[in-house]
Amino acid sequence: MAGTPLISILITFLVIVLVLYLVNRLPLDGRTRQIAQIIVIIIGIISLLKYLAVF
């Protein structure tokens, strides 16, 4: 079961990339899009840190 955290990290990373792509596809102005991207990145980093047992 040593690969389970690695798979979880990979899936989380892929979900972050997918959500960032979808945010870019939304018809938002530049400032709103940038805020949405920052929020997604912060949530993604927190999720990755959870899998690395920092939290």
C-alpha distance matrix in Angstrom:
0.0 3.8 5.4 5.6 8.4 9.9 10.3 11.8 14.0 15.2 16.1 17.9 19.7 20.8 22.1 24.0 25.6 26.5 28.1 30.0 31.3 32.4 34.1 36.0 37.2 38.7 42.5 42.4 44.6 43.3 43.0 41.2 38.7 38.1 37.5 35.1 33.1 33.0 31.7 28.9 27.9 28.1 25.9 23.4 23.3 22.9 19.9 18.3 19.2 17.6 14.2 15.0 15.9 19.6 20.7
3.8 0.0 3.8 5.6 7.0 7.8 9.5 11.2 12.4 13.7 15.5 17.0 18.2 19.8 21.4 22.9 24.3 25.8 27.4 28.8 30.3 31.8 33.3 34.9 36.4 38.1 41.8 41.5 43.5 41.8 41.6 40.0 37.5 36.5 36.1 33.9 31.7 31.4 30.5 27.7 26.3 26.5 24.8 22.0 21.5 21.4 18.8 16.5 17.3 16.3 12.7 12.8 14.2 17.6 19.4
5.4 3.8 0.0 3.8 5.7 5.2 6.2 8.7 10.0 10.5 12.2 14.2 15.3 16.5 18.3 20.0 21.2 22.4 24.3 25.8 27.0 28.6 30.3 31.8 33.1 35.0 38.7 38.6 40.7 39.1 39.1 37.5 34.8 34.0 33.8 31.5 29.2 29.2 28.4 25.4 24.1 24.7 23.0 20.0 19.9 20.3 17.4 15.1 16.6 15.9 12.1 12.7 14.9 18.1 19.7
5.6 5.6 3.8 0.0 3.8 5.4 5.1 6.2 8.6 9.9 10.6 12.3 14.2 15.4 16.5 18.4 20.1 21.0 22.5 24.4 25.8 26.9 28.5 30.4 31.7 33.2 36.9 36.8 39.0 37.7 37.5 35.7 33.2 32.6 32.0 29.5 27.6 27.6 26.4 23.4 22.6 22.9 20.7 18.0 18.3 18.2 15.0 13.4 15.0 13.6 10.0 11.6 13.2 16.6 17.6
8.4 7.0 5.7 3.8 0.0 3.8 5.4 5.0 6.1 8.5 9.8 10.4 12.2 14.2 15.2 16.4 18.4 19.9 21.0 22.5 24.3 25.6 26.8 28.7 30.4 31.7 35.4 35.0 36.9 35.3 34.9 33.2 30.9 29.9 29.3 27.1 25.1 24.7 23.6 20.9 19.7 19.8 17.8 15.2 15.0 14.8 11.9 9.9 11.3 10.2 6.5 7.8 9.9 13.0 14.3
9.9 7.8 5.2 5.4 3.8 0.0 3.8 5.4 5.1 6.2 8.6 9.9 10.5 12.3 14.3 15.4 16.6 18.4 20.0 21.2 22.7 24.4 25.8 27.2 28.9 30.7 34.3 34.0 35.9 34.2 34.1 32.6 30.0 29.0 28.9 26.7 24.2 24.2 23.6 20.6 19.1 19.8 18.3 15.1 14.9 15.7 13.0 10.3 12.3 12.3 8.6 9.3 12.3 14.9 16.7
10.3 9.5 6.2 5.1 5.4 3.8 0.0 3.8 5.4 5.0 6.1 8.5 9.8 10.5 12.2 14.2 15.4 16.4 18.3 19.9 21.0 22.4 24.2 25.8 27.1 28.9 32.6 32.7 34.8 33.5 33.6 31.9 29.1 28.6 28.5 25.9 23.7 24.2 23.3 20.0 19.1 20.2 18.2 15.0 15.8 16.6 13.3 11.4 14.1 13.6 10.1 11.9 14.6 17.3 18.4
11.8 11.2 8.7 6.2 5.0 5.4 3.8 0.0 3.8 5.4 5.2 6.1 8.5 9.9 10.5 12.3 14.3 15.3 16.4 18.3 19.9 21.0 22.4 24.4 25.8 27.1 30.8 30.7 32.8 31.6 31.4 29.5 27.0 26.5 26.0 23.4 21.5 21.7 20.4 17.3 16.7 17.4 15.0 12.2 13.2 13.4 9.9 8.7 11.4 10.4 7.3 10.0 12.3 14.8 15.4
14.0 12.4 10.0 8.6 6.1 5.1 5.4 3.8 0.0 3.8 5.5 5.1 6.1 8.6 9.9 10.5 12.4 14.2 15.4 16.5 18.4 20.0 21.0 22.7 24.6 26.0 29.6 29.2 31.0 29.4 29.2 27.6 25.1 24.2 23.9 21.6 19.3 19.3 18.5 15.5 14.2 15.0 13.4 10.1 10.4 11.4 8.5 6.2 9.2 9.5 6.6 8.4 11.5 13.3 14.4
15.2 13.7 10.5 9.9 8.5 6.2 5.0 5.4 3.8 0.0 3.8 5.4 5.1 6.2 8.6 9.9 10.7 12.3 14.3 15.4 16.6 18.4 20.0 21.3 22.9 24.8 28.4 28.4 30.3 28.8 29.1 27.5 24.6 24.0 24.2 21.8 19.2 19.9 19.5 16.1 14.9 16.6 15.1 11.5 12.5 14.2 11.4 9.2 12.6 13.2 10.4 12.0 15.3 16.9 18.1
16.1 15.5 12.2 10.6 9.8 8.6 6.1 5.2 5.5 3.8 0.0 3.8 5.4 5.1 6.2 8.6 9.9 10.4 12.2 14.2 15.3 16.4 18.3 20.0 21.1 22.8 26.5 26.7 29.0 27.9 28.2 26.3 23.4 23.4 23.3 20.4 18.4 19.4 18.5 14.9 14.7 16.3 14.2 11.0 13.0 14.2 10.9 10.0 13.6 13.4 11.1 13.6 16.4 18.2 18.6
17.9 17.0 14.2 12.3 10.4 9.9 8.5 6.1 5.1 5.4 3.8 0.0 3.8 5.5 5.1 6.2 8.7 9.8 10.6 12.3 14.2 15.3 16.4 18.5 20.1 21.3 24.9 24.7 26.8 25.5 25.4 23.5 20.9 20.6 20.2 17.5 15.5 16.1 15.0 11.6 11.3 12.6 10.4 7.2 9.4 10.5 7.4 7.0 10.7 10.7 9.3 11.9 14.5 15.6 15.8
19.7 18.2 15.3 14.2 12.2 10.5 9.8 8.5 6.1 5.1 5.4 3.8 0.0 3.8 5.4 5.1 6.3 8.7 10.0 10.6 12.4 14.3 15.4 16.8 18.7 20.4 23.9 23.6 25.4 23.8 24.0 22.5 19.6 18.9 19.2 16.8 14.1 14.9 14.7 11.2 10.1 12.2 11.1 7.4 9.1 11.4 9.2 7.8 11.5 12.7 11.3 12.9 16.0 16.7 17.5
20.8 19.8 16.5 15.4 14.2 12.3 10.5 9.9 8.6 6.2 5.1 5.5 3.8 0.0 3.8 5.4 5.1 6.1 8.6 9.9 10.5 12.3 14.2 15.4 16.7 18.8 22.4 22.7 24.8 23.6 24.3 22.6 19.4 19.5 20.0 17.2 14.8 16.4 16.1 12.4 12.1 14.8 13.4 10.1 12.5 14.7 12.2 11.4 15.1 15.9 14.3 16.3 19.4 20.3 20.9
22.1 21.4 18.3 16.5 15.2 14.3 12.2 10.5 9.9 8.6 6.2 5.1 5.4 3.8 0.0 3.8 5.4 5.0 6.1 8.5 9.8 10.5 12.2 14.2 15.3 16.7 20.4 20.6 23.0 22.2 22.6 20.5 17.6 18.0 18.0 14.8 13.1 14.8 13.8 10.1 10.9 13.2 11.2 8.6 11.8 13.4 10.8 11.3 14.9 15.2 14.3 16.8 19.3 20.1 20.0
24.0 22.9 20.0 18.4 16.4 15.4 14.2 12.3 10.5 9.9 8.6 6.2 5.1 5.4 3.8 0.0 3.8 5.4 5.2 6.1 8.6 9.9 10.5 12.4 14.4 15.6 19.1 18.7 20.7 19.4 19.6 17.8 14.9 14.7 14.9 12.0 9.8 11.3 10.8 7.0 7.2 10.0 8.7 6.0 9.2 11.4 9.8 10.1 13.5 14.5 14.3 16.3 18.8 18.9 18.9
25.6 24.3 21.2 20.1 18.4 16.6 15.4 14.3 12.4 10.7 9.9 8.7 6.3 5.1 5.4 3.8 0.0 3.8 5.5 5.1 6.2 8.7 9.9 10.7 12.6 14.7 18.1 18.1 20.0 18.6 19.4 18.0 14.7 14.7 15.7 13.0 10.3 12.5 12.9 9.3 9.2 12.6 12.1 9.4 11.9 14.7 13.3 13.0 16.4 17.8 17.1 18.8 21.7 21.8 22.2
26.5 25.8 22.4 21.0 19.9 18.4 16.4 15.3 14.2 12.3 10.4 9.8 8.7 6.1 5.0 5.4 3.8 0.0 3.8 5.4 5.1 6.2 8.7 9.9 10.7 12.7 16.4 17.1 19.5 18.9 20.0 18.0 14.7 15.7 16.6 13.3 11.5 14.3 14.0 10.4 11.5 14.8 13.5 11.4 14.6 16.7 14.9 15.3 18.8 19.6 18.9 21.1 23.8 24.2 24.2
28.1 27.4 24.3 22.5 21.0 20.0 18.3 16.4 15.4 14.3 12.2 10.6 10.0 8.6 6.1 5.2 5.5 3.8 0.0 3.8 5.3 5.0 6.1 8.6 9.8 10.7 14.4 14.5 17.1 16.6 17.2 14.9 12.0 13.1 13.4 9.9 8.7 11.6 10.8 7.4 9.5 12.5 11.1 9.9 13.4 15.2 13.9 15.0 18.2 18.8 18.9 21.2 23.5 23.5 23.0
30.0 28.8 25.8 24.4 22.5 21.2 19.9 18.3 16.5 15.4 14.2 12.3 10.6 9.9 8.5 6.1 5.1 5.4 3.8 0.0 3.8 5.4 5.1 6.3 8.8 10.2 13.4 13.1 15.0 13.8 14.7 13.0 9.6 10.2 11.4 8.5 6.2 9.4 10.0 7.0 8.2 11.7 11.6 10.3 13.1 15.5 15.0 15.6 18.6 19.9 20.1 21.9 24.4 23.9 23.7
31.3 30.3 27.0 25.8 24.3 22.7 21.0 19.9 18.4 16.6 15.3 14.2 12.4 10.5 9.8 8.6 6.2 5.1 5.3 3.8 0.0 3.8 5.5 5.2 6.5 9.1 12.4 13.0 15.2 14.5 16.2 14.6 11.0 12.3 14.1 11.3 9.4 12.9 13.6 10.7 11.9 15.5 15.2 13.7 16.5 19.1 18.2 18.5 21.7 23.0 22.8 24.6 27.3 27.1 27.1
32.4 31.8 28.6 26.9 25.6 24.4 22.4 21.0 20.0 18.4 16.4 15.3 14.3 12.3 10.5 9.9 8.7 6.2 5.0 5.4 3.8 0.0 3.8 5.3 5.0 6.6 10.3 11.3 14.2 14.4 15.9 13.6 10.5 12.8 13.9 10.6 10.0 13.6 13.5 10.9 13.2 16.3 15.5 14.7 17.9 19.8 18.8 19.9 23.0 23.8 23.9 26.1 28.4 28.3 27.8
34.1 33.3 30.3 28.5 26.8 25.8 24.2 22.4 21.0 20.0 18.3 16.4 15.4 14.2 12.2 10.5 9.9 8.7 6.1 5.1 5.5 3.8 0.0 3.8 5.4 5.3 8.6 8.5 11.1 11.1 12.2 9.9 6.8 9.2 10.2 7.1 7.0 10.7 10.8 9.1 11.5 14.3 14.1 14.0 17.0 18.8 18.5 19.8 22.5 23.5 24.2 26.2 28.3 27.7 27.1
36.0 34.9 31.8 30.4 28.7 27.2 25.8 24.4 22.7 21.3 20.0 18.5 16.8 15.4 14.2 12.4 10.7 9.9 8.6 6.3 5.2 5.3 3.8 0.0 3.8 5.5 8.0 8.2 10.2 9.7 11.9 10.5 6.9 9.1 11.4 9.3 8.3 12.1 13.2 11.7 13.2 16.4 16.8 16.3 18.8 21.2 21.0 21.8 24.6 26.0 26.4 28.1 30.5 29.8 29.6
37.2 36.4 33.1 31.7 30.4 28.9 27.1 25.8 24.6 22.9 21.1 20.1 18.7 16.7 15.3 14.4 12.6 10.7 9.8 8.8 6.5 5.0 5.4 3.8 0.0 3.8 6.5 8.5 11.2 11.8 14.3 12.6 9.6 12.4 14.4 11.9 11.7 15.5 16.1 14.3 16.3 19.5 19.3 18.8 21.7 23.9 23.3 24.2 27.3 28.3 28.5 30.5 32.9 32.6 32.1
38.7 38.1 35.0 33.2 31.7 30.7 28.9 27.1 26.0 24.8 22.8 21.3 20.4 18.8 16.7 15.6 14.7 12.7 10.7 10.2 9.1 6.6 5.3 5.5 3.8 0.0 3.8 5.6 9.1 10.7 12.6 10.2 8.1 11.7 12.9 10.4 11.4 15.0 15.1 14.0 16.6 19.2 19.0 19.2 22.2 23.9 23.5 25.0 27.8 28.6 29.3 31.4 33.5 32.9 32.0
42.5 41.8 38.7 36.9 35.4 34.3 32.6 30.8 29.6 28.4 26.5 24.9 23.9 22.4 20.4 19.1 18.1 16.4 14.4 13.4 12.4 10.3 8.6 8.0 6.5 3.8 0.0 3.8 6.9 9.5 11.8 9.9 8.7 12.4 13.8 12.2 13.6 16.9 17.2 16.8 19.3 21.7 21.8 22.4 25.1 26.8 26.8 28.3 30.9 31.8 32.7 34.7 36.7 35.9 35.0
42.4 41.5 38.6 36.8 35.0 34.0 32.7 30.7 29.2 28.4 26.7 24.7 23.6 22.7 20.6 18.7 18.1 17.1 14.5 13.1 13.0 11.3 8.5 8.2 8.5 5.6 3.8 0.0 3.8 6.5 8.2 6.2 5.8 9.4 10.5 9.7 11.5 14.3 14.8 15.2 17.5 19.6 20.1 21.0 23.5 25.0 25.5 27.1 29.3 30.4 31.7 33.5 35.3 34.1 33.2
44.6 43.5 40.7 39.0 36.9 35.9 34.8 32.8 31.0 30.3 29.0 26.8 25.4 24.8 23.0 20.7 20.0 19.5 17.1 15.0 15.2 14.2 11.1 10.2 11.2 9.1 6.9 3.8 0.0 3.8 5.8 5.6 6.2 8.7 10.3 10.8 12.3 14.5 15.7 16.6 18.4 20.3 21.4 22.5 24.4 26.2 27.1 28.5 30.5 31.9 33.3 34.8 36.6 35.1 34.3
43.3 41.8 39.1 37.7 35.3 34.2 33.5 31.6 29.4 28.8 27.9 25.5 23.8 23.6 22.2 19.4 18.6 18.9 16.6 13.8 14.5 14.4 11.1 9.7 11.8 10.7 9.5 6.5 3.8 0.0 3.8 5.6 5.2 6.1 8.7 10.0 10.5 12.3 14.4 15.4 16.4 18.4 20.1 20.9 22.4 24.5 25.7 26.7 28.5 30.3 31.7 32.8 34.8 33.1 32.6
43.0 41.6 39.1 37.5 34.9 34.1 33.6 31.4 29.2 29.1 28.2 25.4 24.0 24.3 22.6 19.6 19.4 20.0 17.2 14.7 16.2 15.9 12.2 11.9 14.3 12.6 11.8 8.2 5.8 3.8 0.0 3.8 5.5 5.1 6.3 8.7 9.9 10.7 12.5 14.4 15.4 16.7 18.6 20.0 21.2 22.9 24.5 25.8 27.2 28.9 30.7 31.7 33.3 31.4 30.7
41.2 40.0 37.5 35.7 33.2 32.6 31.9 29.5 27.6 27.5 26.3 23.5 22.5 22.6 20.5 17.8 18.0 18.0 14.9 13.0 14.6 13.6 9.9 10.5 12.6 10.2 9.9 6.2 5.6 5.6 3.8 0.0 3.8 5.4 5.1 6.2 8.6 10.0 10.7 12.4 14.3 15.5 16.7 18.3 20.1 21.4 22.7 24.4 25.9 27.3 29.1 30.5 32.0 30.3 29.3
38.7 37.5 34.8 33.2 30.9 30.0 29.1 27.0 25.1 24.6 23.4 20.9 19.6 19.4 17.6 14.9 14.7 14.7 12.0 9.6 11.0 10.5 6.8 6.9 9.6 8.1 8.7 5.8 6.2 5.2 5.5 3.8 0.0 3.8 5.5 5.1 6.2 8.7 9.9 10.6 12.3 14.3 15.5 16.4 18.3 20.1 21.1 22.4 24.3 25.8 27.2 28.6 30.5 29.0 28.4
38.1 36.5 34.0 32.6 29.9 29.0 28.6 26.5 24.2 24.0 23.4 20.6 18.9 19.5 18.0 14.7 14.7 15.7 13.1 10.2 12.3 12.8 9.2 9.1 12.4 11.7 12.4 9.4 8.7 6.1 5.1 5.4 3.8 0.0 3.8 5.4 5.1 6.2 8.7 9.9 10.5 12.3 14.3 15.2 16.4 18.5 19.9 20.9 22.5 24.4 25.9 26.9 28.8 27.0 26.6
37.5 36.1 33.8 32.0 29.3 28.9 28.5 26.0 23.9 24.2 23.3 20.2 19.2 20.0 18.0 14.9 15.7 16.6 13.4 11.4 14.1 13.9 10.2 11.4 14.4 12.9 13.8 10.5 10.3 8.7 6.3 5.1 5.5 3.8 0.0 3.8 5.4 5.1 6.3 8.7 9.9 10.6 12.4 14.2 15.4 16.7 18.4 20.0 21.2 22.8 24.8 25.9 27.3 25.4 24.5
35.1 33.9 31.5 29.5 27.1 26.7 25.9 23.4 21.6 21.8 20.4 17.5 16.8 17.2 14.8 12.0 13.0 13.3 9.9 8.5 11.3 10.6 7.1 9.3 11.9 10.4 12.2 9.7 10.8 10.0 8.7 6.2 5.1 5.4 3.8 0.0 3.8 5.5 5.1 6.2 8.6 10.0 10.7 12.2 14.3 15.6 16.6 18.3 20.1 21.3 23.0 24.5 26.0 24.6 23.6
33.1 31.7 29.2 27.6 25.1 24.2 23.7 21.5 19.3 19.2 18.4 15.5 14.1 14.8 13.1 9.8 10.3 11.5 8.7 6.2 9.4 10.0 7.0 8.3 11.7 11.4 13.6 11.5 12.3 10.5 9.9 8.6 6.2 5.1 5.4 3.8 0.0 3.8 5.4 5.1 6.1 8.6 10.0 10.4 12.2 14.3 15.2 16.3 18.3 19.9 21.2 22.5 24.4 23.1 22.6
33.0 31.4 29.2 27.6 24.7 24.2 24.2 21.7 19.3 19.9 19.4 16.1 14.9 16.4 14.8 11.3 12.5 14.3 11.6 9.4 12.9 13.6 10.7 12.1 15.5 15.0 16.9 14.3 14.5 12.3 10.7 10.0 8.7 6.2 5.1 5.5 3.8 0.0 3.8 5.5 5.1 6.1 8.6 9.7 10.5 12.3 14.2 15.2 16.5 18.4 20.2 21.0 22.7 20.8 20.4
31.7 30.5 28.4 26.4 23.6 23.6 23.3 20.4 18.5 19.5 18.5 15.0 14.7 16.1 13.8 10.8 12.9 14.0 10.8 10.0 13.6 13.5 10.8 13.2 16.1 15.1 17.2 14.8 15.7 14.4 12.5 10.7 9.9 8.7 6.3 5.1 5.4 3.8 0.0 3.8 5.5 5.2 6.2 8.5 10.0 10.7 12.3 14.3 15.5 16.7 18.8 20.1 21.3 19.7 18.6
28.9 27.7 25.4 23.4 20.9 20.6 20.0 17.3 15.5 16.1 14.9 11.6 11.2 12.4 10.1 7.0 9.3 10.4 7.4 7.0 10.7 10.9 9.1 11.7 14.3 14.0 16.8 15.2 16.6 15.4 14.4 12.4 10.6 9.9 8.7 6.2 5.1 5.5 3.8 0.0 3.8 5.5 5.2 6.0 8.6 10.0 10.5 12.2 14.2 15.3 16.8 18.4 20.1 19.1 18.3
27.9 26.3 24.1 22.6 19.7 19.1 19.1 16.7 14.2 14.9 14.7 11.3 10.1 12.1 10.9 7.2 9.2 11.5 9.5 8.2 11.9 13.2 11.5 13.2 16.3 16.6 19.3 17.5 18.4 16.4 15.4 14.3 12.3 10.5 9.9 8.6 6.1 5.1 5.5 3.8 0.0 3.8 5.5 5.0 6.1 8.6 9.7 10.4 12.2 14.1 15.4 16.4 18.4 17.1 16.9
28.1 26.5 24.7 22.9 19.8 19.8 20.2 17.4 15.0 16.6 16.3 12.6 12.2 14.8 13.2 10.0 12.6 14.8 12.5 11.7 15.5 16.3 14.3 16.4 19.5 19.2 21.7 19.6 20.3 18.4 16.7 15.5 14.3 12.3 10.6 10.0 8.6 6.1 5.2 5.5 3.8 0.0 3.8 5.4 5.2 6.3 8.6 9.9 10.6 12.4 14.6 15.4 16.7 14.8 14.3
25.9 24.8 23.0 20.7 17.8 18.3 18.2 15.0 13.4 15.1 14.2 10.4 11.1 13.4 11.2 8.7 12.1 13.5 11.1 11.6 15.2 15.5 14.1 16.8 19.3 19.0 21.8 20.1 21.4 20.1 18.6 16.7 15.5 14.3 12.4 10.7 10.0 8.6 6.2 5.2 5.5 3.8 0.0 3.8 5.5 5.2 6.2 8.7 9.9 10.6 12.7 14.4 15.5 14.4 13.2
23.4 22.0 20.0 18.0 15.2 15.1 15.0 12.2 10.1 11.5 11.0 7.2 7.4 10.1 8.6 6.0 9.4 11.4 9.9 10.3 13.7 14.7 14.0 16.3 18.8 19.2 22.4 21.0 22.5 20.9 20.0 18.3 16.4 15.2 14.2 12.2 10.4 9.7 8.5 6.0 5.0 5.4 3.8 0.0 3.8 5.4 5.0 6.2 8.6 9.8 10.9 12.5 14.4 13.8 13.4
23.3 21.5 19.9 18.3 15.0 14.9 15.8 13.2 10.4 12.5 13.0 9.4 9.1 12.5 11.8 9.2 11.9 14.6 13.4 13.1 16.5 17.9 17.0 18.8 21.7 22.2 25.1 23.5 24.4 22.4 21.2 20.1 18.3 16.4 15.4 14.3 12.2 10.5 10.0 8.6 6.1 5.2 5.5 3.8 0.0 3.8 5.4 5.1 6.1 8.6 10.0 10.5 12.4 11.1 11.4
22.9 21.4 20.3 18.2 14.8 15.7 16.6 13.4 11.4 14.2 14.2 10.5 11.4 14.7 13.4 11.4 14.7 16.7 15.2 15.5 19.1 19.8 18.8 21.2 23.9 23.9 26.8 25.0 26.2 24.5 22.9 21.4 20.1 18.5 16.7 15.6 14.3 12.3 10.7 10.0 8.6 6.3 5.2 5.4 3.8 0.0 3.8 5.5 5.1 6.2 8.9 9.9 10.6 9.2 8.4
19.9 18.8 17.4 15.0 11.9 13.0 13.3 9.9 8.5 11.4 10.9 7.4 9.2 12.2 10.8 9.8 13.3 14.9 13.9 15.0 18.2 18.8 18.5 21.0 23.3 23.5 26.8 25.5 27.1 25.7 24.5 22.7 21.1 19.9 18.4 16.6 15.2 14.2 12.3 10.5 9.7 8.6 6.2 5.0 5.4 3.8 0.0 3.8 5.4 5.1 6.6 8.9 10.0 10.0 9.3
18.3 16.5 15.1 13.4 9.9 10.3 11.4 8.7 6.2 9.2 10.0 7.0 7.8 11.4 11.3 10.1 13.0 15.3 15.0 15.6 18.5 19.9 19.8 21.8 24.2 25.0 28.3 27.1 28.5 26.7 25.8 24.4 22.4 20.9 20.0 18.3 16.3 15.2 14.3 12.2 10.4 9.9 8.7 6.2 5.1 5.5 3.8 0.0 3.8 5.3 5.2 6.4 8.9 9.0 9.8
19.2 17.3 16.6 15.0 11.3 12.3 14.1 11.4 9.2 12.6 13.6 10.7 11.5 15.1 14.9 13.5 16.4 18.8 18.2 18.6 21.7 23.0 22.5 24.6 27.3 27.8 30.9 29.3 30.5 28.5 27.2 25.9 24.3 22.5 21.2 20.1 18.3 16.5 15.5 14.2 12.2 10.6 9.9 8.6 6.1 5.1 5.4 3.8 0.0 3.8 5.4 4.9 6.3 5.4 6.6
17.6 16.3 15.9 13.6 10.2 12.3 13.6 10.4 9.5 13.2 13.4 10.7 12.7 15.9 15.2 14.5 17.8 19.6 18.8 19.9 23.0 23.8 23.5 26.0 28.3 28.6 31.8 30.4 31.9 30.3 28.9 27.3 25.8 24.4 22.8 21.3 19.9 18.4 16.7 15.3 14.1 12.4 10.6 9.8 8.6 6.2 5.1 5.3 3.8 0.0 3.8 5.4 5.2 5.8 5.2
14.2 12.7 12.1 10.0 6.5 8.6 10.1 7.3 6.6 10.4 11.1 9.3 11.3 14.3 14.3 14.3 17.1 18.9 18.9 20.1 22.8 23.9 24.2 26.4 28.5 29.3 32.7 31.7 33.3 31.7 30.7 29.1 27.2 25.9 24.8 23.0 21.2 20.2 18.8 16.8 15.4 14.6 12.7 10.9 10.0 8.9 6.6 5.2 5.4 3.8 0.0 3.8 5.3 7.6 8.3
15.0 12.8 12.7 11.6 7.8 9.3 11.9 10.0 8.4 12.0 13.6 11.9 12.9 16.3 16.8 16.3 18.8 21.1 21.2 21.9 24.6 26.1 26.2 28.1 30.5 31.4 34.7 33.5 34.8 32.8 31.7 30.5 28.6 26.9 25.9 24.5 22.5 21.0 20.1 18.4 16.4 15.4 14.4 12.5 10.5 9.9 8.9 6.4 4.9 5.4 3.8 0.0 3.8 5.6 8.0
15.9 14.2 14.9 13.2 9.9 12.3 14.6 12.3 11.5 15.3 16.4 14.5 16.0 19.4 19.3 18.8 21.7 23.8 23.5 24.4 27.3 28.4 28.3 30.5 32.9 33.5 36.7 35.3 36.6 34.8 33.3 32.0 30.5 28.8 27.3 26.0 24.4 22.7 21.3 20.1 18.4 16.7 15.5 14.4 12.4 10.6 10.0 8.9 6.3 5.2 5.3 3.8 0.0 3.8 5.4
19.6 17.6 18.1 16.6 13.0 14.9 17.3 14.8 13.3 16.9 18.2 15.6 16.7 20.3 20.1 18.9 21.8 24.2 23.5 23.9 27.1 28.3 27.7 29.8 32.6 32.9 35.9 34.1 35.1 33.1 31.4 30.3 29.0 27.0 25.4 24.6 23.1 20.8 19.7 19.1 17.1 14.8 14.4 13.8 11.1 9.2 10.0 9.0 5.4 5.8 7.6 5.6 3.8 0.0 3.8
20.7 19.4 19.7 17.6 14.3 16.7 18.4 15.4 14.4 18.1 18.6 15.8 17.5 20.9 20.0 18.9 22.2 24.2 23.0 23.7 27.1 27.8 27.1 29.6 32.1 32.0 35.0 33.2 34.3 32.6 30.7 29.3 28.4 26.6 24.5 23.6 22.6 20.4 18.6 18.3 16.9 14.3 13.2 13.4 11.4 8.4 9.3 9.8 6.6 5.2 8.3 8.0 5.4 3.8 0.0
